């Protein structure tokens, strides 16, 4: 591994984006916990590129989780999981929110692989600092 490559934080930025996508598509929960661990470990000490990607993916994961809870509450409010409304809410959620997060995660991963910062639209300026 090239020393400047490691110092720039590219590997950690790529890992953050990959964990974000894996949390959405492959292993929800487990990948979020791993991402949260990396965020809290490197949020003050990591290279700027890595900190940027870690913060973006961590915040987007939390917002995605909140939106999933809201979708479930909407399903319950509209008649429960046996109602026909369940499919309307699920299809709307997956075709708008979930797919948007996946596309943004792919853009973020490509930016991380290029060694560039990436800010999510709308939520990109949110910060825990």
C-alpha positions as CSV (number, residue, x, y, z in Angstrom):
1,X,0.0,0.0,0.0
2,X,1.3,3.4,-0.9
3,X,1.9,5.6,2.2
4,X,0.4,8.8,0.7
5,X,-2.7,6.8,-0.3
6,X,-3.2,5.5,3.2
7,X,-2.5,9.0,4.7
8,X,-5.1,10.6,2.4
9,X,-7.8,8.3,4.0
10,X,-9.0,6.8,0.7
11,X,-9.2,3.3,2.1
12,X,-11.3,4.3,5.0
13,X,-13.5,6.5,2.8
14,X,-14.1,3.5,0.5
15,X,-14.8,1.3,3.4
16,X,-17.3,3.8,4.8
17,X,-19.2,3.9,1.5
18,X,-19.1,0.2,1.0
19,X,-20.5,-0.4,4.5
20,X,-23.2,2.2,3.8
21,X,-24.2,0.2,0.7
22,X,-23.9,-3.1,2.4
23,X,-26.1,-1.8,5.2
24,X,-28.8,-0.9,2.6
25,X,-28.5,-4.0,0.5
26,X,-26.8,-6.9,2.2
27,X,-26.4,-7.0,6.0
28,X,-28.6,-4.3,7.6
29,X,-27.7,-3.6,11.2
30,X,-24.4,-5.4,11.2
31,X,-22.8,-3.1,8.7
32,X,-24.4,-0.1,10.4
33,X,-22.7,-1.1,13.7
34,X,-19.4,-1.5,11.9
35,X,-19.9,1.9,10.3
36,X,-20.8,3.5,13.6
37,X,-17.7,2.0,15.2
38,X,-15.5,3.4,12.4
39,X,-17.2,6.8,12.7
40,X,-16.7,7.1,16.4
41,X,-13.2,5.8,16.2
42,X,-12.0,8.1,13.4
43,X,-14.3,11.2,13.6
44,X,-11.7,13.4,15.1
45,X,-8.4,11.7,14.2
46,X,-8.9,10.4,10.7
47,X,-7.7,12.1,7.5
48,X,-10.1,14.7,6.2
49,X,-11.3,12.6,3.3
50,X,-12.1,9.7,5.5
51,X,-13.9,11.9,8.1
52,X,-16.0,13.4,5.4
53,X,-17.2,10.1,4.0
54,X,-17.6,8.6,7.5
55,X,-19.8,11.5,8.6
56,X,-21.9,11.5,5.4
57,X,-22.5,7.8,5.5
58,X,-23.2,7.6,9.2
59,X,-25.7,10.5,9.1
60,X,-27.4,9.1,5.9
61,X,-27.7,5.7,7.6
62,X,-29.4,7.2,10.6
63,X,-31.8,9.2,8.4
64,X,-32.5,6.1,6.3
65,X,-33.3,4.1,9.5
66,X,-35.6,6.9,10.7
67,X,-37.4,6.9,7.3
68,X,-37.8,3.1,7.5
69,X,-39.4,3.5,10.9
70,X,-41.7,6.2,9.6
71,X,-42.7,3.9,6.7
72,X,-43.5,1.1,9.2
73,X,-45.6,3.5,11.3
74,X,-47.4,4.6,8.2
75,X,-48.2,1.0,7.4
76,X,-49.6,0.4,10.9
77,X,-51.6,3.7,10.8
78,X,-53.1,2.8,7.5
79,X,-54.4,-0.6,8.6
80,X,-51.5,-2.9,9.5
81,X,-49.5,-5.4,7.6
82,X,-52.5,-7.3,6.2
83,X,-54.0,-4.2,4.6
84,X,-53.6,-3.5,0.9
85,X,-52.2,-0.1,1.9
86,X,-49.0,-2.0,3.0
87,X,-48.0,-2.6,-0.6
88,X,-48.6,1.1,-1.5
89,X,-46.3,2.3,1.3
90,X,-43.7,-0.4,0.7
91,X,-43.6,0.3,-3.1
92,X,-43.4,4.0,-2.5
93,X,-40.7,3.6,0.1
94,X,-38.5,1.3,-2.0
95,X,-38.9,3.1,-5.3
96,X,-38.2,6.6,-3.8
97,X,-36.3,6.6,-0.6
98,X,-34.4,3.3,-0.6
99,X,-33.4,3.4,-4.3
100,X,-32.3,7.1,-3.9
101,X,-30.0,6.1,-0.9
102,X,-28.5,3.3,-3.0
103,X,-27.8,5.5,-5.9
104,X,-26.2,8.2,-3.7
105,X,-24.2,5.5,-2.0
106,X,-22.9,4.4,-5.4
107,X,-21.9,7.9,-6.3
108,X,-20.3,8.3,-2.9
109,X,-18.3,5.1,-3.4
110,X,-17.1,6.2,-6.8
111,X,-16.1,9.6,-5.3
112,X,-14.2,7.8,-2.5
113,X,-12.4,5.6,-5.0
114,X,-11.4,8.7,-6.9
115,X,-10.1,10.3,-3.6
116,X,-12.8,13.1,-3.7
117,X,-15.2,14.3,-1.0
118,X,-18.9,13.8,-1.5
119,X,-21.9,15.5,0.1
120,X,-25.3,14.0,0.1
121,X,-27.9,16.4,-1.4
122,X,-30.2,17.9,1.3
123,X,-28.6,16.2,4.2
124,X,-25.0,16.8,3.3
125,X,-24.5,19.8,5.6
126,X,-25.9,18.0,8.7
127,X,-23.2,17.3,11.3
128,X,-22.8,15.9,14.7
129,X,-19.9,18.2,15.6
